[in-house]
Amino acid sequence: LLKRFLSQVGHEPLPPTIGRNVLGRKVLYLPGFFTYARHIVEVDGKRGLFRGLTPRLISSTLSTITRGSVKKAFPLEDMEHVSNKDDVKTSLRKVVRETSHEMMMQCVSRVVSHPLHVISMRCMVQFVGREVKYSGVFSAIGRIFKEEGILGFFVGLVPHILGDVIFLWCCNLLAHFINTYAVDDNFSQASVIRSYTKFVMGIAVSMLTYPFLLVGDLMAVNNCGLRAGLPPYAPAFASWIHCWRYLSAQGQLFRGSSLLFRRAPIPATSFPID
């Protein structure tokens, strides 16, 4: 988690190396996961790999509990899974209904768990400037409330929710249409293929919605008094849209998405960030 997030904020302490792509052309590659992790251990010790773990675990726990509570409070009555016997309209109606219910649970759980996610991001990003501003969950809660108020706990929430909503709808609808129109019922392995369609679509759609995750995480640490959230790492963004435009102008909307084969970005001259 730490290595990926440091890549997201653009912290690259190790020089790129020359390699070759699939076409045999020379390209510059940034250090991969294991090389970067080894650097973190050398600087921070093995404990450095687990920066921000406690608030992250609490955030995940809150998310799970919240989803379960919402599901009990607002059950999807007479929930029926899509069946091969359903006609097109009936099956689509079921998918829309299930996705709407799942979206509601995800949005509520995201709102509840996001404050701890912000704390986790800030604990991790202190590695860049060697700060100790956020040293514990309770002290971090007090500091954020004192310096930024309630809204400080929800910076970066909007792009995260948008990413979640787009992911759910695209993944579920694409899987439904593929299973309905592309998989032939006469094929002997049709049921097996259908069981994996949603999983495969999830992987593909997660790549498309990654920029929302990146922008949300960057906004969580932007202009919060930590070195990684200030120039030269990033401007003080006025909004998540400002952050999106800045990353888009630099061709960095997928920064940190790869763990192994990470190509070094092409040097940019200057880009407007307004």
Salt bridges, closest charged atoms under 4 A:
GLU12 OE2 - ARG262 NH1 2.80
ASP44 OD2 - ARG51 NE 2.63
ASP44 OD1 - ARG130 NH2 2.55
GLU80 OE1 - LYS94 NZ 3.25
ASP86 OD2 - LYS94 NZ 3.04
GLU147 OE1 - LYS133 NZ 3.12
GLU147 OE2 - ARG143 NH1 3.21
GLU148 OE2 - ARG122 NH1 2.67
ASP164 OD2 - ARG110 NE 2.86
ASP185 OD1 - ARG194 NH2 2.50
ASP217 OD1 - HIS117 NE2 2.84
ASP217 OD1 - HIS160 NE2 2.99
